[in-house]
Amino acid sequence: MFLNKMKYYPAAVLFALLTSCGDKNQQQQPTQPQAVPVTLTEVKSTKAAYYEEYPGTVVALNEIELRPQVSGFITGIHFKDGARVRKGQLLYSIDAQLYNANYDQAVANLNVQEANLARAQKDADRYHELEKNDAVAKQLVDNADAALEVAKRQAEAAKANIKGVQTSVRYTKVVAPFDGVIGISAVKVGAAITAGQTVLNTVSTDNQLAVDFNVDQKEIYRFSTLMKNAKSSDSTFTLKFGTDIYPETGKIALLDRAVDPQTGTIKARLVFPNKENRLRAGMSGTVRVLNNAAGNSIVIPYKAVTEQLGEFFVYVAGDSSKVSQRRVVLGNALGSEIIVKEGLKEGEKIAVEGVQNLREGVTVAEGK
């Protein structure tokens, strides 16, 4: 019995080895990966014109806070809030009783000093006549001349005091410094005000308004050229509020004196006409600067672009139907398309649909 079992054992081992090798050969046979269906498009170049956008703030070209030059109480307000005012127009009256009384006192003091001056002049003249006949001591003549000089200085001081008091009386009337629009009054009749501190109101021009915005220092040369070549009917600069476009075009007026070292930007200012009074100082909007790209630009569908860690990529199809991921530098968006500054050439094919299923080296099949 033992010998019979030994005879069958080598045969069983041989069968097991053959079976194992057969399974291993089947496992090692490579499987062909399926092609990923995608939609490809050919990269083309075209002449692209687009708007660069910058956040901007509307500011008045001329604006001033009205502050009183004298202290007192408001006795009259001579305008309607938000009204248009003319240069020199009376806006506020301040109680002038005290300042008028000071003026009257200053005039009376001047009269006294002029009377003293006349008397001192007569005394000096008399002593000089006596001096000619040696009828008076030299000391008395000198004293008379000194008294005359003092009287002259006191009269001059009295005149100067009158001018100062007259100025105070004039400052009890607050007038418009220029043509413009006045805001809502910050004080009411009867309010106590302090010279140089209390803000009464604000007046600003509104026939033209400025829009300030910041541009990168690399754009200084370009904007300087735009300012040099500015035309009265130029559509380069427009203004947008939300989805609404302001109907008037702007003109670049100036670039600021220096670059802000902390932000690396410089302030630019546009001027817009405000005929229909649609603009108000303090409004926030979007400055649109037309950029007519020189030559042709590579433009692709934006949905072909993927983003990874702040960088942008597209999948480019090769001759063997395999795709490779390529980094691109993007420009401005043009609706559903976007400009590619670097990374693609005209005539190459990129994946547009099915991009989410792709990875480096995958074989693709263009769908219908």
Secondary structure as GFF3:
##gff-version 3
##sequence-region A 1 368
A	DSSP	alpha_helix	2	28	.	.	.	ID=ss1
A	DSSP	beta_strand	36	42	.	.	.	ID=ss2
A	DSSP	beta_strand	44	46	.	.	.	ID=ss3
A	DSSP	beta_strand	49	60	.	.	.	ID=ss4
A	DSSP	beta_strand	63	66	.	.	.	ID=ss5
A	DSSP	beta_strand	72	77	.	.	.	ID=ss6
A	DSSP	beta_strand	84	85	.	.	.	ID=ss7
A	DSSP	beta_strand	90	94	.	.	.	ID=ss8
A	DSSP	alpha_helix	97	132	.	.	.	ID=ss9
A	DSSP	alpha_helix	138	170	.	.	.	ID=ss10
A	DSSP	beta_strand	173	175	.	.	.	ID=ss11
A	DSSP	beta_strand	180	182	.	.	.	ID=ss12
A	DSSP	beta_strand	192	193	.	.	.	ID=ss13
A	DSSP	beta_strand	201	204	.	.	.	ID=ss14
A	DSSP	beta_strand	208	216	.	.	.	ID=ss15
A	DSSP	three_ten_helix	217	219	.	.	.	ID=ss16
A	DSSP	alpha_helix	220	228	.	.	.	ID=ss17
A	DSSP	beta_strand	237	241	.	.	.	ID=ss18
A	DSSP	beta_strand	244	245	.	.	.	ID=ss19
A	DSSP	beta_strand	251	255	.	.	.	ID=ss20
A	DSSP	beta_strand	265	273	.	.	.	ID=ss21
A	DSSP	beta_strand	284	292	.	.	.	ID=ss22
A	DSSP	beta_strand	297	301	.	.	.	ID=ss23
A	DSSP	three_ten_helix	302	304	.	.	.	ID=ss24
A	DSSP	beta_strand	306	308	.	.	.	ID=ss25
A	DSSP	beta_strand	311	317	.	.	.	ID=ss26
A	DSSP	beta_strand	323	334	.	.	.	ID=ss27
A	DSSP	beta_strand	337	342	.	.	.	ID=ss28
A	DSSP	beta_strand	349	353	.	.	.	ID=ss29
A	DSSP	three_ten_helix	355	357	.	.	.	ID=ss30
A	DSSP	beta_strand	364	366	.	.	.	ID=ss31
###
